[in-house]
Amino acid sequence: MKRFETLPEHVLQVAKLIHDRVDKLRAESIDAIEVELDLLDSDAQLLEDLALGALKDLKQSVSSKPER
């Protein structure tokens, strides 16, 4: 888990939401699982977009710092 400590809080929140939903799916019916899978797919896309945005911000931050 230590490697995730450097991720932005909003990325961690989405990851936790996905994890919580997966736990919930273990007790659901097939139809409910299909609905949840669609939602998880959407959340996974959001998480990917957030991670890419965080990476872009990090690259800009690093490139804008003056060299020593």
Contacts in CASP RR format, 6 or more apart in sequence:
PFRMAT RR
TARGET T0000
AUTHOR 0000-0000-0000
METHOD contacts of the structure
MODEL  1
MKRFETLPEHVLQVAKLIHDRVDKLRAESIDAIEVELDLLDSDAQLLEDL
ALGALKDLKQSVSSKPER
4 12 0 8 1.000
4 15 0 8 1.000
7 15 0 8 1.000
7 51 0 8 1.000
7 54 0 8 1.000
8 50 0 8 1.000
8 54 0 8 1.000
10 50 0 8 1.000
11 47 0 8 1.000
11 50 0 8 1.000
11 51 0 8 1.000
11 54 0 8 1.000
14 43 0 8 1.000
14 46 0 8 1.000
14 47 0 8 1.000
14 50 0 8 1.000
15 47 0 8 1.000
17 43 0 8 1.000
18 40 0 8 1.000
18 43 0 8 1.000
18 44 0 8 1.000
18 47 0 8 1.000
21 36 0 8 1.000
21 39 0 8 1.000
21 40 0 8 1.000
21 43 0 8 1.000
22 40 0 8 1.000
24 36 0 8 1.000
25 32 0 8 1.000
25 33 0 8 1.000
25 36 0 8 1.000
25 37 0 8 1.000
28 36 0 8 1.000
END
